[in-house]
Amino acid sequence: MLEKLKKEVCQANKDLQKFGLVILTWGNVSGISDDRKYIVIKPSGVEYDTLLPNDMVVVDLSNSKKIEGKLNPSSDTQTHIELYRNFKNIKGIVHTHSNWATSFAQAELPIKCYGTTHADYFYGDIPCTRKLINREIENNYEQNTGKVIVETFVKNNYDYNNIPAVLVSNHGPFVWGSSPQNAVHNAYVLENIAELAYKTKTLNLKILTIDKNLLDKHYLRKHGKNAYYGQSAKRK
């Protein structure tokens, strides 16, 4: 079942390595079926070079049970499920331990929006969650990781569509998008803007975040109702 989605998720996982977002087996990508009943996710601890579409694991979104696949799903599966259940428009999720974004997560700092490169993709700062408390770590850790992400967006009135990424405190980034491949794209952008933010702050400790008008201009010209960036039709 879901053979097309398995191929997409498999390739998206391989692209994590292609774009330098992972080493060893430090990351995973999932996608959700069109009816939002099932997710397809990378198997746990399997190297990217060896991945095949048939290695992908199908999990029921309603009860978190594996329904197809010979291998165990990613240990982060419950986090993915929690995000799909609450962020109703997303169709792909990426988790990595990429160097720059993870550095901000470990420092428990948001990635501030200092310029238009950031503003082209994320409508403001990338938030960092609060720390998980002991009982959240000891019981249902992966599900609670998802819950603290959702809590961060709800509590602060952030729009997960406009800011498709988060830093989990002491852990690393989770990123989402309109497809598994789009989520990988967003994760690649996130890693680069994290590096830019660090270097910007290092060069100028007094730097302020981008002017709201310039943030609006750059984000909305690409993602707004009257967006005009790019081509309206495929080039022939």
Disulfide bonds with the S-S distance in Angstrom:
none
